[in-house]
């Protein structure tokens, strides 16, 4: 538990420093700890250390953890690509879904949520890097997609999400975040993007994301430590 407290404090200090450097209020930036691959007993210790929100990529893993840790009242966010045949599972346990990228999926989620009498916070995923390996809408498709979502009344659109280019080229990463901020601002003007949250930035680039306007950073390894499995297992290539 003490390790988690130290790691949390270190990450929050970095968030605060990045926010101040960007002339932003650190309170505007939400930290979403990403708990994928982390065993449930460690998540209980993490919760005792103050972590009450957790992000997961794979539906089956998230559903199992949500069931087995139900007594903790954790806020579960699904942040990975979702196939429509898993919509029922997400509708049953998730508090938010950050990877909405098709109307077919929106319809499947809405139908299941309506049947369960639940609502779901959603973020629309955008492929800001243009990489073929990434899921998400192309930037040019975002406006029309957002405009089509109000018919799915159980989905509460909160904002946009992206994974920036996986590169050491900081300027290319910044460009991904600039694209997202432009799309978000257009959505706010059109009234289609909820309160205009921007989920962008992970352990390796969240300071750049904060400078670019992120309101939610998804941090895993800086809190929970190195993962025993490669990220490719949890961020599959598009079409896989």
KEKE-3310 file (N, C-alpha, C; in steps of 0.2 Angstrom, whole numbers, plus 5000, padded with zeros to 4 digits):
npx = (5004:5010:5019:5011:5005:5016:5019:5008:5008:5020:5016:5005:5012:5020:5009:5004:5015:5016:5004:5005:5015:5009:5001:4989:4975:4978:4968:4959:4962:4960:4966:4967:4970:4977:4974:4976:4981:4985:4985:4971:4972:4982:4976:4966:4975:4979:4967:4965:4975:4970:4966:4952:4946:4948:4955:4953:4958:4953:4938:4934:4943:4941:4927:4928:4936:4928:4917:4923:4929:4918:4914:4921:4917:4923:4925:4924:4932:4931:4944:4948:4947:4932:4921:4905:4898:4902:4895:4885:4891:4898:4888:4883:4892:4901:4906:4910:4915:4928:4931:4923:4919:4910:4894:4887:4892:4888:4874:4872:4877:4868:4856:4857:4860:4848:4839:4844:4842:4851:4863:4878:4893:4902:4917:4922:4933:4947:4957:4970:4983:4984:4989:4989:4988:4980:4965:4949:4940:4943:4949:4942:4929:4923:4915:4902:4899:4898:4887:4877:4875:4865:4853:4855:4850:4854:4868:4880:4888:4904:4916:4931:4943:4960:4975:4991:5003:5015:5030:5046:5047:5043:5036:5028:5019:5014:5006:4996:4989:4985:4977:4966:4962:4957:4946:4938:4935:4928:4917:4912:4907:4897:4889:4889:4898:4897:4903:4915:4927:4944:4952:4968:4985:4997:5008:5020:5019:5011:5013:5015:5003:4995:5000:4994:4981:4974:4961:4960:4971:4978:4986:4997:5009:5017:5011:5008:5018:5030:5023:5019:5016:5017:5012:5006:4997:4987:4983:4978:4982:4973:4959:4963)
npy = (4994:5006:5008:5011:5023:5031:5030:5036:5049:5053:5053:5062:5074:5076:5078:5090:5099:5099:5105:5117:5122:5124:5134:5130:5124:5112:5104:5103:5091:5075:5060:5044:5029:5015:4998:4986:4970:4969:4960:4955:4956:4965:4976:4978:4983:4994:5001:5003:5012:5024:5024:5025:5024:5014:5009:4998:4987:4975:4967:4955:4953:4965:4963:4952:4957:4968:4961:4953:4962:4970:4974:4985:4996:5002:5014:5009:5010:5007:5006:5001:4994:4988:4975:4972:4962:4961:4970:4969:4964:4976:4985:4980:4982:4993:5010:5019:5022:5023:5021:5023:5020:5018:5018:5007:5000:5010:5008:4995:4996:5005:4998:4988:4994:5001:4991:4987:4997:5008:5021:5027:5034:5040:5042:5047:5039:5044:5042:5050:5050:5044:5032:5015:5005:5009:5010:5019:5034:5043:5060:5068:5063:5064:5075:5073:5060:5063:5071:5062:5054:5058:5051:5039:5037:5033:5034:5045:5057:5062:5067:5067:5054:5048:5039:5045:5046:5033:5037:5044:5057:5072:5083:5077:5070:5081:5086:5077:5079:5093:5091:5085:5094:5104:5097:5095:5108:5112:5103:5107:5120:5116:5109:5096:5087:5085:5090:5092:5084:5079:5064:5060:5055:5045:5035:5038:5050:5060:5072:5080:5079:5086:5099:5100:5101:5091:5083:5071:5059:5044:5033:5019:5010:5019:5020:5006:4999:4990:4980:4962:4957:4961:4977:4976:4966:4971:4983:4979:4977:4986:4978:4966)
npz = (5000:5004:4994:4983:4987:4987:4973:4968:4973:4967:4953:4953:4957:4946:4937:4942:4941:4927:4923:4929:4922:4910:4913:4919:4929:4940:4946:4936:4929:4928:4935:4929:4934:4926:4927:4920:4919:4932:4947:4957:4971:4973:4968:4978:4988:4981:4981:4994:4996:4991:4977:4968:4955:4941:4926:4912:4898:4892:4890:4897:4907:4914:4918:4926:4937:4941:4946:4956:4965:4969:4981:4984:4978:4966:4953:4936:4921:4904:4892:4881:4864:4858:4854:4846:4851:4864:4870:4879:4891:4895:4897:4908:4919:4918:4921:4913:4896:4885:4871:4860:4844:4833:4825:4825:4836:4846:4845:4849:4862:4867:4866:4875:4887:4889:4891:4903:4911:4913:4912:4902:4903:4889:4878:4863:4852:4843:4829:4830:4826:4813:4811:4804:4813:4824:4832:4831:4825:4810:4810:4801:4801:4813:4817:4811:4816:4830:4829:4826:4838:4848:4847:4853:4868:4880:4881:4887:4881:4884:4880:4870:4865:4863:4857:4856:4843:4843:4847:4848:4844:4849:4843:4834:4842:4849:4839:4837:4849:4847:4836:4842:4852:4843:4837:4848:4852:4842:4843:4855:4851:4842:4851:4853:4860:4874:4890:4885:4888:4887:4884:4885:4884:4892:4902:4896:4889:4896:4901:4890:4884:4894:4892:4880:4882:4889:4899:4906:4911:4907:4916:4919:4921:4928:4940:4944:4941:4930:4917:4915:4903:4885:4879:4867:4867:4874:4867:4853:4835:4823:4816:4820)
capx = (5000:5014:5022:5005:5004:5022:5019:5002:5011:5025:5012:5001:5017:5021:5003:5004:5020:5014:4998:5007:5019:5004:4996:4982:4973:4979:4961:4955:4965:4959:4971:4964:4975:4976:4975:4976:4986:4987:4981:4966:4975:4986:4971:4964:4980:4979:4961:4967:4980:4967:4964:4945:4945:4953:4954:4954:4957:4950:4931:4933:4947:4937:4921:4930:4938:4922:4913:4927:4930:4912:4913:4925:4914:4927:4923:4927:4932:4934:4947:4951:4943:4926:4917:4898:4896:4903:4891:4881:4895:4900:4882:4882:4897:4906:4904:4912:4918:4932:4933:4917:4921:4906:4887:4885:4893:4883:4867:4872:4877:4862:4850:4859:4859:4841:4837:4847:4840:4857:4867:4885:4898:4906:4921:4923:4940:4949:4964:4974:4990:4983:4992:4984:4988:4976:4957:4947:4938:4947:4947:4937:4923:4921:4909:4896:4898:4895:4880:4872:4874:4860:4848:4856:4849:4858:4875:4881:4894:4908:4922:4935:4949:4965:4982:4995:5008:5020:5036:5050:5046:5038:5032:5022:5015:5010:5002:4990:4985:4982:4971:4961:4959:4953:4940:4934:4933:4922:4911:4909:4903:4891:4885:4889:4903:4896:4907:4921:4933:4949:4956:4974:4991:4998:5013:5026:5018:5005:5015:5014:4996:4992:5001:4990:4974:4971:4958:4960:4977:4978:4993:4997:5015:5020:5008:5007:5025:5030:5018:5023:5014:5018:5006:5003:4992:4981:4982:4979:4982:4967:4957:4965)
capy = (5000:5012:5009:5014:5030:5035:5031:5041:5055:5055:5055:5068:5079:5077:5081:5097:5103:5100:5109:5124:5125:5126:5139:5127:5122:5104:5101:5101:5085:5068:5054:5037:5023:5009:4993:4980:4964:4969:4955:4958:4957:4971:4981:4980:4987:5001:5005:5006:5018:5029:5023:5023:5023:5010:5008:4991:4987:4969:4966:4949:4955:4970:4961:4948:4962:4972:4956:4951:4968:4974:4977:4991:5002:5005:5016:5006:5013:5002:5011:4997:4993:4984:4972:4973:4956:4961:4976:4967:4964:4982:4988:4977:4984:4998:5016:5024:5018:5028:5019:5022:5022:5016:5019:5000:4999:5014:5005:4989:4998:5008:4993:4984:4999:5003:4985:4986:5003:5011:5025:5026:5040:5038:5046:5045:5038:5047:5040:5057:5049:5042:5025:5010:5000:5012:5011:5026:5038:5048:5066:5071:5059:5065:5080:5069:5055:5066:5074:5056:5051:5060:5046:5034:5042:5030:5036:5052:5059:5067:5070:5063:5050:5046:5037:5048:5042:5030:5039:5049:5063:5076:5087:5073:5069:5087:5087:5073:5083:5099:5089:5083:5100:5107:5093:5096:5115:5112:5099:5112:5125:5113:5107:5088:5084:5085:5095:5093:5081:5076:5059:5059:5055:5039:5036:5041:5057:5064:5080:5084:5079:5091:5105:5101:5102:5085:5083:5065:5056:5037:5031:5013:5008:5023:5018:4999:4995:4987:4974:4956:4956:4967:4982:4974:4961:4976:4988:4975:4981:4987:4973:4960)
capz = (5000:5004:4987:4979:4989:4984:4966:4966:4975:4962:4947:4954:4957:4939:4934:4945:4938:4920:4923:4931:4916:4905:4915:4920:4936:4941:4948:4930:4926:4931:4934:4928:4934:4922:4931:4916:4921:4939:4950:4961:4978:4972:4967:4984:4991:4978:4983:5001:4996:4988:4970:4967:4948:4937:4918:4909:4891:4890:4894:4901:4913:4918:4921:4932:4942:4944:4950:4962:4969:4969:4988:4985:4975:4961:4946:4931:4914:4899:4888:4875:4858:4860:4848:4847:4854:4871:4873:4885:4897:4897:4899:4915:4925:4917:4923:4907:4890:4882:4865:4855:4837:4827:4826:4826:4843:4849:4845:4853:4869:4869:4867:4881:4893:4890:4894:4910:4915:4915:4907:4902:4900:4884:4875:4856:4851:4837:4827:4829:4823:4806:4810:4803:4819:4829:4831:4831:4819:4807:4812:4797:4802:4820:4818:4809:4821:4836:4828:4826:4844:4853:4846:4858:4874:4887:4880:4889:4878:4889:4876:4865:4868:4858:4859:4852:4839:4848:4844:4852:4840:4853:4839:4831:4848:4851:4834:4839:4854:4844:4832:4847:4855:4838:4836:4854:4852:4837:4846:4860:4848:4840:4856:4852:4864:4881:4893:4881:4891:4882:4887:4881:4888:4896:4906:4892:4886:4899:4902:4883:4884:4898:4889:4874:4884:4891:4905:4909:4909:4908:4918:4922:4924:4933:4947:4946:4939:4924:4916:4913:4896:4881:4877:4860:4869:4876:4861:4847:4829:4820:4812:4822)
cpx = (5004:5017:5017:5005:5010:5021:5013:5005:5015:5021:5009:5006:5019:5015:5003:5009:5019:5009:5001:5011:5015:5000:4989:4981:4974:4972:4957:4957:4964:4964:4967:4969:4973:4978:4976:4982:4988:4982:4976:4968:4979:4981:4967:4968:4980:4973:4962:4971:4977:4964:4956:4942:4950:4950:4957:4954:4953:4943:4931:4937:4944:4931:4923:4932:4933:4918:4917:4929:4924:4911:4917:4922:4918:4923:4927:4926:4935:4937:4950:4945:4938:4922:4910:4896:4897:4900:4887:4885:4897:4894:4881:4886:4900:4902:4905:4915:4921:4934:4928:4919:4917:4899:4884:4886:4889:4876:4867:4873:4871:4856:4851:4858:4852:4838:4838:4845:4846:4859:4874:4888:4902:4911:4922:4930:4941:4956:4968:4980:4990:4987:4987:4983:4983:4969:4955:4944:4943:4945:4942:4930:4920:4915:4902:4894:4895:4888:4875:4871:4868:4854:4849:4856:4852:4865:4876:4888:4898:4914:4925:4941:4954:4971:4986:5000:5013:5027:5040:5050:5041:5034:5026:5017:5010:5005:4995:4986:4982:4976:4965:4958:4955:4946:4936:4931:4927:4916:4908:4904:4897:4887:4884:4894:4903:4899:4914:4928:4938:4953:4962:4980:4991:5005:5019:5025:5012:5007:5014:5006:4992:4994:4996:4982:4970:4967:4958:4967:4977:4985:4993:5004:5018:5017:5009:5014:5024:5026:5022:5021:5015:5012:5003:4997:4985:4979:4983:4979:4975:4965:4959:4960)
cpy = (5006:5013:5013:5021:5034:5036:5036:5048:5058:5057:5061:5074:5081:5081:5089:5101:5104:5105:5117:5127:5127:5131:5136:5125:5114:5101:5100:5094:5079:5063:5048:5032:5017:5003:4986:4976:4964:4965:4959:4960:4963:4977:4983:4984:4994:5005:5007:5012:5024:5029:5021:5022:5019:5009:5001:4991:4981:4968:4961:4950:4960:4968:4956:4952:4965:4967:4955:4956:4973:4977:4984:4997:5006:5008:5013:5009:5008:5007:5007:4996:4987:4981:4972:4968:4956:4967:4975:4967:4971:4986:4986:4980:4990:5005:5021:5019:5023:5026:5018:5025:5020:5017:5012:4998:5003:5011:4999:4991:5001:5003:4989:4988:5001:4997:4984:4992:5008:5016:5024:5032:5037:5044:5043:5045:5040:5044:5047:5056:5047:5035:5020:5005:5003:5011:5018:5029:5042:5055:5069:5068:5061:5070:5076:5064:5058:5068:5068:5053:5052:5055:5041:5037:5039:5032:5043:5054:5064:5070:5065:5059:5049:5043:5041:5044:5039:5031:5044:5056:5068:5080:5083:5071:5075:5088:5083:5076:5089:5097:5088:5089:5104:5104:5095:5103:5115:5108:5104:5117:5122:5110:5099:5084:5084:5091:5095:5090:5079:5071:5058:5060:5049:5040:5039:5048:5061:5071:5083:5084:5085:5098:5106:5101:5096:5086:5077:5061:5049:5034:5024:5011:5012:5023:5011:4996:4992:4981:4968:4954:4962:4971:4979:4969:4965:4981:4984:4980:4981:4981:4966:4956)
cpz = (5000:4997:4982:4981:4987:4977:4964:4967:4969:4955:4948:4955:4950:4935:4936:4941:4930:4919:4924:4925:4911:4907:4916:4927:4936:4943:4942:4927:4930:4930:4934:4928:4930:4925:4927:4918:4928:4943:4955:4968:4978:4971:4973:4988:4988:4980:4990:5001:4993:4981:4970:4960:4945:4930:4916:4902:4889:4894:4899:4908:4917:4921:4927:4938:4945:4948:4957:4967:4970:4976:4989:4982:4970:4955:4941:4924:4910:4894:4882:4870:4860:4854:4851:4851:4862:4874:4879:4891:4899:4900:4906:4920:4924:4919:4917:4902:4886:4875:4860:4849:4831:4829:4828:4833:4848:4850:4849:4860:4871:4871:4874:4887:4894:4893:4902:4914:4917:4910:4907:4899:4895:4881:4868:4854:4844:4836:4825:4825:4815:4805:4809:4808:4824:4827:4832:4825:4816:4809:4808:4798:4809:4821:4816:4814:4827:4835:4828:4832:4848:4852:4851:4865:4880:4887:4882:4886:4882:4885:4871:4868:4862:4861:4854:4848:4844:4845:4849:4849:4844:4849:4836:4836:4849:4845:4835:4844:4851:4840:4837:4850:4850:4837:4842:4854:4847:4839:4851:4857:4845:4845:4856:4856:4871:4884:4890:4884:4885:4886:4883:4885:4892:4899:4903:4890:4890:4900:4895:4882:4888:4895:4883:4876:4887:4898:4909:4906:4911:4910:4922:4925:4929:4940:4949:4945:4932:4923:4914:4906:4892:4880:4871:4862:4871:4871:4855:4841:4826:4815:4814:4826)
residu = (UNK:UNK:UNK:UNK:UNK:UNK:UNK:UNK:UNK:UNK:UNK:UNK:UNK:UNK:UNK:UNK:UNK:UNK:UNK:UNK:UNK:UNK:UNK:UNK:UNK:UNK:UNK:UNK:UNK:UNK:UNK:UNK:UNK:UNK:UNK:UNK:UNK:UNK:UNK:UNK:UNK:UNK:UNK:UNK:UNK:UNK:UNK:UNK:UNK:UNK:UNK:UNK:UNK:UNK:UNK:UNK:UNK:UNK:UNK:UNK:UNK:UNK:UNK:UNK:UNK:UNK:UNK:UNK:UNK:UNK:UNK:UNK:UNK:UNK:UNK:UNK:UNK:UNK:UNK:UNK:UNK:UNK:UNK:UNK:UNK:UNK:UNK:UNK:UNK:UNK:UNK:UNK:UNK:UNK:UNK:UNK:UNK:UNK:UNK:UNK:UNK:UNK:UNK:UNK:UNK:UNK:UNK:UNK:UNK:UNK:UNK:UNK:UNK:UNK:UNK:UNK:UNK:UNK:UNK:UNK:UNK:UNK:UNK:UNK:UNK:UNK:UNK:UNK:UNK:UNK:UNK:UNK:UNK:UNK:UNK:UNK:UNK:UNK:UNK:UNK:UNK:UNK:UNK:UNK:UNK:UNK:UNK:UNK:UNK:UNK:UNK:UNK:UNK:UNK:UNK:UNK:UNK:UNK:UNK:UNK:UNK:UNK:UNK:UNK:UNK:UNK:UNK:UNK:UNK:UNK:UNK:UNK:UNK:UNK:UNK:UNK:UNK:UNK:UNK:UNK:UNK:UNK:UNK:UNK:UNK:UNK:UNK:UNK:UNK:UNK:UNK:UNK:UNK:UNK:UNK:UNK:UNK:UNK:UNK:UNK:UNK:UNK:UNK:UNK:UNK:UNK:UNK:UNK:UNK:UNK:UNK:UNK:UNK:UNK:UNK:UNK:UNK:UNK:UNK:UNK:UNK:UNK:UNK:UNK:UNK:UNK:UNK:UNK:UNK:UNK:UNK:UNK:UNK:UNK:UNK:UNK:UNK:UNK:UNK:UNK)
# end
